[in-house]
């Protein structure tokens, strides 16, 4: 993954919010991201596909749920960027986390 790809992905507010949530929570399914961002599945899935294609996130299926997390082998400097997202660069994060916490029927997770 090159720097240009990462910065291109960070140019979008929805992707910044999703990355901040993934960095903060570790792994979330599409339905949890939908609840946290209060957005529709096609939009969330489209952004996740872009981030997956760029190598920023990885996916795993568990039953009917698709779970996403940050890729493990990211360039070291991306950690600073992702830390910045959760340290105030994404002002929506607090509200997103509150909506996520209020979500009912969150999927159970097996050991990944």
C-alpha positions in Angstrom: 0.0 0.0 0.0 1.4 3.3 -1.0 1.0 6.7 0.7 -1.1 8.1 -2.1 -3.7 5.3 -1.8 -4.0 5.8 1.9 -4.4 9.6 1.7 -6.9 9.2 -1.2 -9.0 6.9 1.1 -8.7 9.4 4.0 -10.1 12.1 1.8 -13.6 10.8 2.3 -15.5 11.6 5.6 -17.3 8.3 5.7 -14.1 6.3 5.3 -12.3 8.4 7.9 -15.2 7.6 10.3 -15.1 3.9 9.5 -11.4 3.7 9.9 -11.6 5.5 13.3 -14.2 3.0 14.5 -12.2 0.0 13.3 -9.0 1.4 14.9 -10.9 2.1 18.1 -13.0 -1.2 18.3 -10.7 -3.6 16.4 -13.4 -5.4 14.3 -16.9 -4.6 13.3 -19.4 -6.2 11.0 -21.2 -4.3 8.2 -24.4 -4.0 10.3 -22.5 -2.5 13.2 -20.9 0.1 10.9 -24.3 0.9 9.4 -25.7 1.5 13.0 -22.7 3.5 14.1 -22.7 5.8 11.0 -26.5 5.7 10.6 -26.1 5.0 6.9 -27.3 2.4 4.4 -25.7 -0.9 3.6 -24.8 -0.3 -0.1 -22.8 2.9 0.9 -21.0 1.2 3.8 -20.2 -1.9 1.7 -18.9 0.3 -1.2 -16.5 2.1 1.1 -15.4 -1.2 2.7 -14.7 -2.6 -0.8 -12.5 0.4 -1.7 -10.5 0.0 1.5 -10.2 -3.7 1.1 -9.0 -3.4 -2.5 -6.4 -0.9 -1.3 -5.2 -3.3 1.4 -6.2 -1.2 4.3 -8.8 -3.6 5.7 -9.4 -7.3 5.7 -12.7 -9.2 5.8 -13.8 -12.5 7.3 -17.2 -14.2 7.0 -18.9 -15.7 10.1 -22.2 -17.2 9.1 -24.2 -14.4 7.5 -22.0 -11.7 8.9 -19.1 -10.0 7.2 -16.6 -8.6 9.7 -13.9 -6.1 8.9 -10.7 -5.0 10.7 -7.6 -3.1 9.8 -5.0 -5.1 7.9 -2.1 -6.3 10.0 0.7 -5.4 7.7 0.2 -1.7 7.2 3.1 0.7 6.9 4.3 1.8 10.4 3.5 5.4 9.7 -0.2 4.6 9.2 -0.6 4.0 13.0 0.1 7.7 13.6 -2.6 8.6 11.1 -5.1 6.2 12.6 -4.3 7.4 16.1 -4.9 11.0 15.0 -8.3 9.9 13.6 -9.4 8.7 17.1 -7.8 11.7 18.9 -10.0 14.4 17.5 -9.6 14.4 13.8 -12.9 12.6 13.4 -15.3 14.8 15.4 -18.2 12.4 14.7 -16.5 9.5 16.5 -18.0 10.1 19.9 -21.6 10.0 18.4 -20.7 7.1 16.2 -19.5 5.1 19.3 -22.6 6.1 21.2 -24.9 4.8 18.3 -22.8 1.6 18.2 -23.2 1.0 21.9 -27.0 1.5 21.6 -27.3 -1.1 18.8 -29.5 -4.0 19.6 -28.9 -7.6 18.3 -25.2 -7.1 17.6 -23.7 -10.3 16.1 -21.9 -12.7 18.4 -18.2 -13.3 17.5 -16.4 -16.6 17.5 -12.6 -16.5 18.0 -11.1 -15.1 14.9 
